[in-house]
Amino acid sequence: MLRYMNFTVSGNEYKLRLTSSSIVEIEKKLGKSIFAALENIQDNLVETIVTILWGSMQALNSGVNLEKVYKIYDEYIDEGHSIEDLIQEINTLFEVSGFFKKGQA
């Protein structure tokens, strides 16, 4: 069973999933492991969140580049959401992608 989460922004639905290849790409872009990035998220909050979001879109959404994800992030905030809301979405993404058991994140 393919596991992913739905993420809707401005009426557009995206399927998010962290795969092994997307994690490697995220880590290359951030220059550190995904867990090190999360442990020090306050150092580069938006860059870390947007990069994780970008990586999670690669497997199941064609044509979504990093510039597009910056726009998606801005639209998400413009809809009245906060960075804290997005961090909760990222936590759910990690659960769905098998990093944590449900409720453990």
Kinemage of the C-alpha trace (Angstrom):
@kinemage 1
@onewidth
@group {chain A} dominant
@subgroup {mainchain}
@vectorlist {calphas} color= white
{ca met a 1} P 0.000 0.000 0.000
{ca leu a 2} L 1.425 3.355 -1.061
{ca arg a 3} L 1.464 5.714 1.900
{ca tyr a 4} L 1.227 9.470 1.427
{ca met a 5} L -0.627 12.440 2.856
{ca asn a 6} L -2.758 14.987 1.073
{ca phe a 7} L -1.762 18.636 1.365
{ca thr a 8} L -4.123 21.228 -0.088
{ca val a 9} L -3.131 24.831 -0.762
{ca ser a 10} L -5.143 27.351 -2.812
{ca gly a 11} L -7.441 24.563 -3.985
{ca asn a 12} L -4.544 22.492 -5.331
{ca glu a 13} L -4.018 19.085 -3.787
{ca tyr a 14} L -0.524 17.646 -3.452
{ca lys a 15} L 0.453 14.143 -2.388
{ca leu a 16} L 3.358 14.191 0.057
{ca arg a 17} L 5.663 11.286 0.749
{ca leu a 18} L 9.285 11.006 1.831
{ca thr a 19} L 11.095 8.335 -0.150
{ca ser a 20} L 14.708 7.261 0.250
{ca ser a 21} L 15.732 9.223 -2.848
{ca ser a 22} L 13.857 12.344 -1.762
{ca ile a 23} L 15.491 12.201 1.676
{ca val a 24} L 18.932 12.023 0.065
{ca glu a 25} L 18.077 15.038 -2.117
{ca ile a 26} L 16.772 16.991 0.899
{ca glu a 27} L 19.951 16.211 2.825
{ca lys a 28} L 22.108 17.331 -0.126
{ca lys a 29} L 20.248 20.645 -0.355
{ca leu a 30} L 20.416 21.279 3.399
{ca gly a 31} L 23.993 20.030 3.767
{ca lys a 32} L 23.114 17.849 6.764
{ca ser a 33} L 20.994 14.888 7.739
{ca ile a 34} L 17.266 15.426 7.882
{ca phe a 35} L 17.277 14.774 11.635
{ca ala a 36} L 20.138 17.238 12.224
{ca ala a 37} L 18.149 19.799 10.250
{ca leu a 38} L 15.094 19.175 12.414
{ca glu a 39} L 17.092 19.326 15.646
{ca asn a 40} L 18.375 22.775 14.676
{ca ile a 41} L 15.323 23.910 12.747
{ca gln a 42} L 15.338 27.340 14.381
{ca asp a 43} L 18.625 28.100 12.563
{ca asn a 44} L 17.041 27.909 9.083
{ca leu a 45} L 13.333 27.470 9.760
{ca val a 46} L 11.792 28.404 6.419
{ca glu a 47} L 14.586 26.893 4.323
{ca thr a 48} L 14.318 23.592 6.194
{ca ile a 49} L 10.520 23.413 6.006
{ca val a 50} L 10.353 24.402 2.333
{ca thr a 51} L 13.123 21.946 1.400
{ca ile a 52} L 11.384 19.080 3.206
{ca leu a 53} L 8.106 20.049 1.540
{ca trp a 54} L 9.849 20.158 -1.860
{ca gly a 55} L 11.441 16.756 -1.344
{ca ser a 56} L 8.162 15.214 -0.236
{ca met a 57} L 6.469 16.384 -3.443
{ca gln a 58} L 8.978 14.822 -5.831
{ca ala a 59} L 7.663 11.250 -5.920
{ca leu a 60} L 3.972 11.883 -6.573
{ca asn a 61} L 3.661 15.383 -8.095
{ca ser a 62} L 5.196 15.989 -11.500
{ca gly a 63} L 6.799 19.305 -12.323
{ca val a 64} L 7.062 20.738 -8.815
{ca asn a 65} L 10.394 22.513 -8.534
{ca leu a 66} L 11.796 24.442 -5.580
{ca glu a 67} L 10.562 27.810 -6.896
{ca lys a 68} L 7.026 26.412 -7.101
{ca val a 69} L 7.267 25.186 -3.504
{ca tyr a 70} L 8.279 28.670 -2.323
{ca lys a 71} L 5.060 29.931 -3.942
{ca ile a 72} L 3.054 27.113 -2.332
{ca tyr a 73} L 4.544 28.048 1.050
{ca asp a 74} L 3.602 31.715 0.544
{ca glu a 75} L 0.064 30.753 -0.508
{ca tyr a 76} L -0.265 28.520 2.568
{ca ile a 77} L 0.699 31.427 4.839
{ca asp a 78} L -1.552 33.828 2.877
{ca glu a 79} L -4.486 31.474 3.545
{ca gly a 80} L -4.101 32.249 7.239
{ca his a 81} L -1.971 29.299 8.289
{ca ser a 82} L 1.132 29.692 10.422
{ca ile a 83} L 4.589 28.153 10.310
{ca glu a 84} L 3.493 26.179 13.374
{ca asp a 85} L 0.618 24.703 11.334
{ca leu a 86} L 3.083 23.689 8.640
{ca ile a 87} L 5.385 22.053 11.196
{ca gln a 88} L 2.404 19.944 12.312
{ca glu a 89} L 1.868 18.946 8.667
{ca ile a 90} L 5.554 17.963 8.470
{ca asn a 91} L 5.145 15.846 11.619
{ca thr a 92} L 2.242 14.033 9.946
{ca leu a 93} L 4.392 13.587 6.838
{ca phe a 94} L 7.091 11.891 8.908
{ca glu a 95} L 4.497 9.560 10.444
{ca val a 96} L 3.043 8.651 7.044
{ca ser a 97} L 6.533 8.097 5.643
{ca gly a 98} L 7.377 5.574 8.363
{ca phe a 99} L 9.767 7.627 10.500
{ca phe a 100} L 7.544 7.415 13.572
{ca lys a 101} L 4.580 5.402 14.700
{ca lys a 102} L 1.334 7.316 14.753
{ca gly a 103} L 1.283 9.735 17.685
{ca gln a 104} L 5.016 9.359 18.376
{ca ala a 105} L 6.342 12.397 16.473
